[in-house]
Amino acid sequence: MRKYLILLMLMTLTDCTALPPKNSENICSTFREKDDWYDEAKNSFKKWGVPIYIQMAIMHQESHFVADAEPPRPWLLGFIPLPRESSAYGYAQAKDETWDDYLTKAGGWGADRDEFADATDFIGWYCNVSHNRLGISKLDAKNLYLAYHEGHGGYQHKSYLQKAGLVQIANKVAKRAKLFQRQLGECQSDLENKGWFF
């Protein structure tokens, strides 16, 4: 009986770590709730130079911090499931081919799209490529997001100009990045010192 109780507790703990944060609109609350996330996002920043608040704003837009997020599945006649329109998956909503490119060029062989540390490293890597290939500043959340969404070729051909809704979303990501930057300014020293532990 005790063995089953321990197993049930472990399953519950595992499920809790995969749940999105309770207050995803506040980056301080998010990092306090998910204690490894700040250090993992900071590791990505140190490696790729993309600010934590921009990484998190992109991830918020892409998945709302849901580990196994996927695009909606279309249904035929309301009950026959059809294939999803995209292979995007995980925190970063990375597509299969882009994730494979990341694994080949930067990620470890064991990296997973539903692991926060790997997803934030992927976002940092992709934005670093956008900076090197397209000349986008690592502080320009709007254009980093447009390149992230459209791909580097799409961004170069300005495909986003045909998508008014996407430009509005990119503006929203930029606005959220500024919000997260302000919030992080209020709690970063505590996060660095883990001063919020009692």
C-alpha positions, 0 to 999 in steps of 0.5 A, a space after each residue: 500500500 505504501 509503495 502505491 501511495 509513493 507512486 501516486 505522490 510522484 505522479 502528482 508531483 510530475 503533473 504539477 511541474 508540467 502545469 502552466 504557471 498560475 499567473 502567467 501575466 506576471 513574470 516574477 510570479 511565474 519565476 517564483 512558482 517555477 523555481 528552475 525557470 529563471 536559472 534556465 532562462 538566464 542560462 539561455 541569455 548567457 549563451 545566446 544574448 537574448 534577454 530573458 524578458 524577450 524569451 519569455 514574451 515569445 514563449 507566452 505568445 506561442 504556448 502560454 507556458 503549456 509544455 505540450 501545446 499543439 495547434 488545434 486539430 481540424 475535424 471532418 464532419 465534426 467527429 473525424 480527426 484530421 492531421 494538424 496543420 503544423 508540427 509545432 509543439 511544446 513551450 516554444 511551438 517549434 516545428 519538427 524541421 526547425 527543431 531538428 536544425 536546432 538539435 544538429 547545430 546547437 541542442 543536445 541529443 536529449 533536448 525535448 520541446 516539452 522541457 522548459 530549459 530546452 525550449 528557452 535555449 531554442 528560442 535564444 538560439 533562433 533569435 541569435 540566428 535572426 540577429 546574425 542572419 537578418 541583422 535584427 537587434 537582440 533587443 527588438 522583440 517585435 522583429 525577433 518575433 516576426 522572424 520567429 513566426 515567419 521563418 528567416 526566409 519569410 521575414 527576408 521576403 517581408 511575408 508579414 506585411 501581408 498579414 495585418 493580424 500577425 503584425 498586431 500580434 508582434 506588437 503585442 509581444 513587444 508590449 509584453 516584453 516591456 511589461 516583463 522587463 519592468 516586472 523583472 526589474 522589481 524582482 530580479 535581485 531576489 531571484 538571483 539571491 533566491 531571497 523569496 524562499 522562507 
